[in-house]
């Protein structure tokens, strides 16, 4: 039995022994202040979870913050911020937050829009007249929603973004598919500098960090000191070793900030309270993106959307060689969870989103996964077909009374899909991965792909399954506008966790 399952069951068993009096009993008695919630069992369960993660993942340090209704449920560090100096990790320790930076960059664009200095439908050539036409026609809205047609993965330092302005092009027309690229947000960083008249780092410091009291937040990938900054580590066979990876230009406005878990919670609170941008702008950040063909992607403006423990969440994830940062806001429950790690490695055993998902289940008392739903052959046929998921051709087939996902026409990359109800399927080999099919009549038109509840990619239906041995599609291939998303776990095992 997985550790998370044991923790959830233990948490519920302990809670049952010390429940608060019923609402009726409280009303019947004399008026008294509401009791302070007892989170001791939850905190103990998280302590156990993180202690196991430090050991199993070979991680030097982890910081966690859980807030509900503006009050801290838990805010502490585990392990070391600096192993060599013996400095413990704390809630104030500042870590590189990687792509969580996109929340700040998107908010900066929206704020400049509210100030009348730009419009979301402005093309890049409005700010950079010399930009190559293929790039200059891209709008700020398309960049913020990853619908620009740029598909280049990996780092996107400032110099590379400037080069794209002069010489770049897109893989396909803008607005026709969702495809995550750090270049979208590094280009937005150049716009922020052009419009505001100050460096991106100064804008974040002067407009966000300073006024909002984010003492441990700042631009750090250029080596600029940030209060509370710890050491970065790379995991390996000999344990965590210091690495300069996060102290060199790699991500600019797409991932160059450092922050503490407490500052990330403060940032989220400031967003909700309208102290960053107005309510309409916040709502637009958290609204799904609709593509030209009507397909919907669970990504807003610099904001990932998803769900955990049966509850809606918004925020962002971040990483380089693995996922090391996550900020999750559960708006319907007024809960915010932030998790930061200082150690990463390719194929990491433990990721920040793993921990956030487990913590949310402990907090909300949700089961680890719903029971499987049995579907008829007719039901399964609704989902079978050929799909395009980023650069990969995918096949959803029905075999032995179950759906299976394959990369390409052969048997390579076989993944069983277990029905959860509501057109949702979980990967039978990795419960952190889900597909949510989008239906049109009695057939799936595509699917959204999630990792630990966060939207990470999309597949768009391209036709019916080809007969065995056939070299031609059963249905004419659609135009490029019908393709979308990024690679799946089977196509690229670290895709859900790298540079996210």
C-alpha positions in Angstrom: 0.0 0.0 0.0 1.4 3.4 -0.9 2.5 5.7 1.9 0.0 8.4 0.8 -2.9 5.9 1.2 -1.7 4.9 4.7 -1.5 8.5 5.7 -5.0 9.3 4.5 -6.5 6.3 6.3 -4.6 7.1 9.5 -5.6 10.8 9.3 -9.3 9.9 8.9 -9.2 7.3 11.7 -7.6 9.8 14.1 -10.0 12.5 13.1 -13.0 10.3 13.8 -12.0 10.0 17.4 -12.0 13.8 18.0 -14.7 15.4 16.0 -16.0 18.8 16.8 -19.6 18.9 18.4 -22.4 19.0 15.9 -23.7 22.3 14.5 -27.0 21.8 16.3 -25.2 21.3 19.6 -23.2 24.4 19.2 -26.3 26.5 18.4 -28.2 25.1 21.3 -25.5 26.0 23.9 -24.6 29.5 25.0 -22.8 31.7 22.5 -19.0 31.1 22.5 -16.1 31.9 20.1 -15.6 29.4 17.3 -12.9 26.9 18.4 -9.5 27.1 16.7 -9.3 24.1 14.3 -6.9 21.4 15.4 -4.5 20.7 12.6 -2.1 18.7 14.6 -2.9 15.4 12.9 -2.7 16.9 9.5 0.7 18.5 10.3 2.0 15.2 11.7 1.0 13.5 8.5 2.7 16.1 6.3 5.8 15.8 8.4 5.9 12.1 7.8 5.2 12.5 4.1 8.1 15.1 3.7 10.5 13.1 5.8 10.0 10.1 3.6 10.3 12.3 0.5 13.7 13.7 1.7 15.0 10.2 2.1 13.5 8.6 -1.0 14.1 11.5 -3.3 17.7 12.3 -2.2 16.6 15.9 -1.6 18.5 18.4 0.5 15.7 20.7 1.5 11.9 21.2 1.1 9.7 24.1 2.2 5.9 23.8 2.5 3.1 26.3 3.2 -0.5 25.5 3.6 -2.9 28.4 4.3 -6.7 28.4 4.7 -8.8 31.5 5.0 -5.7 33.6 5.2 -4.3 31.8 8.2 -1.4 29.4 8.3 -2.2 25.8 8.8 1.4 24.8 8.2 4.5 26.8 7.2 7.9 25.3 7.7 11.1 23.9 6.1 12.5 20.4 6.2 16.1 19.4 5.6 18.7 21.9 4.6 18.8 25.2 2.6 22.6 24.8 2.7 23.9 21.4 3.6 27.6 22.4 3.6 26.9 25.2 6.1 24.4 23.2 8.1 21.7 25.9 7.4 18.2 24.4 7.8 15.4 25.0 5.3 12.7 27.4 6.5 9.4 28.9 5.4 11.4 32.0 4.5 14.0 30.2 2.4 14.1 31.5 -1.1 14.2 29.0 -4.0 14.2 29.3 -7.8 10.5 28.9 -8.7 11.1 28.3 -12.4 7.9 28.5 -14.4 5.9 29.8 -11.4 7.5 33.0 -12.7 4.9 33.0 -15.5 2.2 34.1 -12.9 4.2 37.3 -12.3 4.9 37.9 -16.0 1.3 37.5 -17.0 0.1 39.7 -14.1 2.7 42.4 -15.3 1.2 42.4 -18.8 -2.3 42.6 -17.5 -1.4 45.5 -15.1 0.3 47.4 -17.9 -2.9 46.8 -19.9 -5.0 48.3 -17.0 -2.7 51.3 -17.1 -3.5 51.9 -20.7 0.0 51.2 -21.9 -0.8 48.1 -24.0 -3.7 45.9 -25.2 -3.8 42.1 -25.1 -4.5 42.0 -28.8 -1.5 44.2 -29.7 1.0 42.3 -32.0 4.7 42.2 -31.1 5.5 44.5 -34.0 3.6 47.3 -32.2 6.6 47.2 -29.7 9.3 45.9 -32.0 8.7 47.3 -35.5 11.8 45.4 -36.8 10.5 42.0 -35.7 10.3 39.4 -38.4 6.7 39.3 -39.8 6.2 35.7 -38.7 6.9 36.8 -35.1 5.7 40.3 -35.2 2.1 39.3 -35.9 1.8 37.3 -32.7 -0.3 39.0 -30.1 0.3 39.3 -26.3 -2.9 37.2 -25.7 -1.5 34.4 -27.8 1.8 34.4 -26.0 0.2 34.4 -22.6 -2.0 31.4 -23.4 0.7 29.4 -25.3 -1.3 29.5 -28.5 1.2 31.5 -30.5 2.4 28.5 -32.6 5.8 28.6 -31.0 6.8 25.1 -30.1 10.4 25.4 -29.1 11.0 23.6 -25.7 13.6 24.0 -23.1 15.3 27.2 -21.8 14.6 30.6 -23.4 17.2 33.1 -22.2 16.9 36.8 -23.1 19.4 36.6 -25.9 17.5 33.7 -27.5 14.2 35.6 -27.2 15.8 38.7 -28.9 17.1 36.4 -31.7 13.6 35.0 -32.2 12.3 38.5 -32.7 14.8 39.0 -35.5 15.0 35.6 -37.1 12.2 33.4 -35.7 9.1 31.7 -37.0 6.3 29.5 -35.7 5.7 25.8 -36.3 2.1 26.5 -37.3 -0.4 29.4 -37.5 -1.2 31.1 -34.2 -4.4 30.2 -32.3 -4.7 26.7 -33.7 -3.3 24.6 -30.9 -2.0 24.8 -27.4 1.7 24.2 -27.1 3.8 25.1 -24.1 7.0 27.1 -24.8 9.1 29.2 -22.6 9.8 31.6 -25.5 6.2 32.9 -25.2 7.0 34.4 -21.8 10.5 35.5 -22.5 9.1 37.5 -25.4 6.5 39.0 -23.0 9.4 39.9 -20.7 10.9 42.0 -23.5 7.5 43.7 -24.0 7.4 44.5 -20.2 10.8 46.1 -20.4 9.9 48.1 -23.6 6.6 49.4 -22.2 7.7 50.1 -18.6 11.1 51.5 -19.5 12.9 49.4 -16.9 14.5 46.0 -16.7 12.2 43.0 -16.0 14.0 42.4 -12.7 13.4 46.0 -11.6 9.8 45.9 -12.6 9.1 42.8 -10.4 11.0 44.4 -7.5 9.5 47.8 -7.7 5.9 47.0 -8.7 5.3 43.6 -7.1 7.8 42.5 -4.5 8.4 45.8 -2.7 4.8 47.0 -2.4 3.4 43.6 -1.5 6.1 42.8 1.1 7.6 39.9 -0.7 10.9 40.1 1.1 12.3 36.8 -0.3 11.2 37.3 -3.9 13.4 38.6 -6.7 15.0 38.0 -10.0 17.9 35.6 -9.3 19.0 33.7 -12.4 21.6 36.3 -13.1 23.2 35.7 -9.6 21.6 38.8 -8.0 21.3 38.1 -4.2 17.8 37.5 -2.8 17.1 37.5 0.9 16.9 33.9 2.3 18.4 32.4 -0.9 19.5 28.8 -0.3 21.9 26.6 -2.3 20.7 24.7 -5.4 21.4 21.0 -5.7 21.5 18.3 -8.3 20.7 14.8 -7.2 23.0 11.9 -8.0 24.4 8.6 -6.8 26.4 10.4 -4.1 23.6 12.5 -2.8 22.7 16.1 -3.5 25.6 18.1 -5.0 25.6 22.0 -5.4 24.9 23.1 -8.9 25.1 26.5 -10.7 22.2 25.6 -13.0 19.8 28.2 -11.5 22.5 31.0 -11.4 23.0 31.4 -15.1 20.8 32.9 -17.8 18.3 30.3 -18.9 14.7 31.4 -18.6 14.4 35.2 -18.2 10.8 36.2 -17.7 9.6 32.6 -18.2 11.3 31.3 -15.1 14.0 33.5 -13.6 12.5 34.4 -10.2 13.2 33.1 -6.7 10.7 33.2 -3.9 9.8 31.6 -0.6 6.7 29.5 0.0 5.4 32.3 2.3 5.9 34.9 -0.4 4.1 32.7 -2.9 1.1 32.5 -0.6 1.2 36.3 -0.1 1.4 36.8 -3.8 -1.7 34.6 -4.3 -3.5 36.4 -1.6 -2.7 39.7 -3.2 -4.1 38.5 -6.5 -7.3 37.4 -4.9 -7.7 40.7 -3.1 -7.2 42.8 -6.2 -3.9 44.3 -5.0 -2.0 43.1 -8.2 -4.6 43.6 -10.9 -8.4 44.0 -11.0 -10.9 41.2 -10.5 -11.6 40.9 -14.2 -7.9 40.4 -15.0 -7.6 37.7 -12.3 -10.6 36.0 -13.8 -9.1 36.1 -17.2 -5.9 34.5 -15.9 -7.9 31.6 -14.6 -10.2 31.0 -17.5 -9.6 28.1 -20.0 -8.3 29.0 -23.4 -10.5 28.2 -26.4 -8.8 27.4 -29.7 -10.0 28.3 -33.1 -11.6 24.9 -33.6 -13.5 25.1 -30.3 -11.1 22.8 -28.5 -10.5 24.0 -24.9 -7.2 24.0 -23.1 -7.1 24.2 -19.2 -4.6 27.0 -19.3 -5.3 30.7 -18.8 -2.9 33.6 -18.9 0.3 32.2 -17.3 -1.9 30.0 -15.2 -2.4 26.2 -15.1 -5.8 24.9 -14.3 -6.8 21.5 -12.9 -8.1 19.7 -9.9 -7.0 17.6 -7.0 -8.9 15.7 -4.3 -12.1 16.4 -6.4 -11.5 20.2 -6.0 -10.7 22.9 -8.6 -7.2 24.4 -8.4 -5.3 27.1 -10.3 -1.7 28.2 -10.2 1.5 27.0 -11.8 4.3 24.4 -11.6 8.0 24.9 -12.3 11.1 22.9 -12.9 14.2 22.4 -14.9 15.4 18.8 -14.8 12.4 17.8 -12.7 9.4 19.6 -11.1 10.7 21.5 -8.1 8.1 24.2 -7.5 4.3 24.4 -7.3 1.8 27.1 -6.2 -1.8 25.8 -6.0 -4.8 27.9 -5.2 -8.1 26.1 -4.3 -10.5 29.1 -4.8 -13.6 27.3 -3.7 -12.1 26.3 -0.4 -9.9 29.4 0.2 -6.9 27.2 0.5 -3.4 27.8 -0.9 -0.5 25.3 -1.0 3.0 26.0 -2.0 5.8 23.5 -2.2 9.5 24.2 -3.1 12.4 21.9 -3.4 16.1 22.8 -3.8 17.1 19.5 -5.4 16.3 18.1 -8.8 17.5 15.4 -11.2 16.2 13.9 -14.4 13.7 11.2 -13.7 13.4 12.3 -10.1 11.7 10.0 -7.6 9.9 12.9 -5.9 8.5 16.0 -7.5 6.9 19.1 -5.9 3.6 18.3 -7.7 3.6 14.8 -6.2 3.9 16.3 -2.7 1.3 19.0 -3.4 -1.2 16.4 -4.6 -0.6 14.2 -1.5 -0.9 17.2 0.8 -4.2 18.3 -0.7 -5.6 14.8 -0.2 -4.5 14.8 3.4 -6.0 18.3 4.0 -9.4 17.6 2.3 -9.6 14.0 3.5 -10.1 12.7 -0.1 -9.4 9.1 -1.1 -6.3 8.6 -3.2 -8.3 7.6 -6.3 -11.9 6.8 -7.1 -12.9 3.2 -7.9 -12.6 2.1 -11.6 -15.8 2.3 -13.7 -16.7 -0.6 -15.9 -17.6 0.4 -19.5 -19.3 -1.5 -22.3 -17.6 -2.1 -25.6 -20.0 0.5 -27.1 -18.9 3.0 -24.4 -15.2 2.4 -25.1 -15.7 2.9 -28.9 -16.6 6.5 -28.2 -13.0 7.2 -27.3 -11.1 5.1 -29.8 -9.4 6.8 -32.7 -6.2 8.5 -33.9 -5.0 11.7 -32.1 -2.3 14.2 -32.5 -0.6 15.1 -29.2 2.1 17.7 -29.9 4.5 16.1 -32.4 3.3 12.6 -31.7 0.6 10.5 -33.4 -1.3 8.7 -30.7 -3.8 5.8 -31.0 -6.5 5.1 -28.4 -7.5 1.5 -28.9 -9.9 -0.9 -27.2 -8.4 -4.3 -26.2 -9.6 -6.9 -23.8 -12.5 -4.7 -22.6 -10.3 -1.7 -21.8 -8.8 1.4 -23.4 -5.1 1.6 -24.2 -3.0 4.5 -25.4 -0.3 3.9 -27.9 2.4 6.0 -29.5 2.2 5.5 -33.2 0.7 2.6 -35.2 2.7 -0.2 -33.5 2.7 -1.6 -29.9 5.3 0.8 -28.7 4.4 2.9 -25.7 1.4 0.9 -24.5 -0.4 2.4 -21.6 -3.7 1.0 -20.1 -6.3 3.6 -19.3 -8.7 3.0 -16.4 -12.1 4.6 -16.5 -13.0 6.9 -13.6 -16.3 8.2 -14.9 -17.2 11.5 -16.5 -15.0 10.8 -19.6 -11.9 10.7 -17.3 -9.3 8.0 -17.5 -6.2 7.4 -15.3 -3.0 5.8 -16.6 -2.9 2.3 -15.3 0.9 2.5 -14.9 1.1 5.9 -13.3 -1.9 7.2 -11.3 -0.6 10.8 -11.4 -1.5 10.9 -15.1 -5.0 11.5 -16.4 -6.8 12.0 -19.7 -10.1 13.9 -19.8 -11.8 13.4 -23.1 -13.8 16.2 -24.7 -16.9 14.9 -26.5 -18.8 16.0 -29.6 -21.9 14.0 -29.9 -21.1 10.3 -29.3 -17.4 10.6 -30.2 -14.4 12.2 -28.5 -13.0 15.2 -30.4 -9.9 15.3 -28.3 -8.5 15.0 -24.8 -6.8 17.1 -22.1 -3.8 15.5 -20.4 -3.1 16.2 -16.7 -0.2 15.4 -14.3 -1.0 15.4 -10.6 -4.2 17.3 -11.5 -2.4 20.0 -13.6 -3.2 20.5 -17.3 0.0 19.7 -19.2 -1.1 18.9 -22.8 -3.8 18.2 -25.3 -4.5 15.6 -28.0 -6.9 16.4 -30.9 -8.7 13.6 -32.8 -7.4 13.3 -36.4 -9.5 10.3 -37.6 -10.7 6.8 -37.0 -8.4 3.9 -36.4 -6.7 2.4 -39.4 -7.4 -1.3 -40.2 -4.6 -3.6 -39.2 -1.8 -3.6 -41.8 -3.2 -0.5 -43.5 -0.7 2.2 -44.4 -3.3 4.9 -45.2 -5.6 6.6 -42.7 -9.3 5.5 -42.6 -10.2 9.2 -42.8 -8.6 12.1 -44.4 -6.1 13.9 -42.1 -7.3 17.3 -40.9 -5.4 20.5 -41.3 -2.8 21.7 -38.9 -5.4 23.7 -36.9 -6.8 20.4 -35.6 -3.5 19.3 -33.9 -2.5 20.3 -30.4 -0.7 19.8 -27.2 2.8 18.5 -26.2 4.3 15.0 -25.9 3.0 12.4 -23.6 4.8 10.5 -20.9 5.3 7.5 -23.1 6.8 9.6 -25.9 9.1 11.5 -23.6 9.1 10.2 -20.0 10.1 13.5 -18.4 7.8 15.8 -20.4 5.3 16.3 -17.5 8.0 17.4 -15.1 10.7 19.3 -17.1 10.8 23.0 -17.6 7.2 23.3 -16.5 
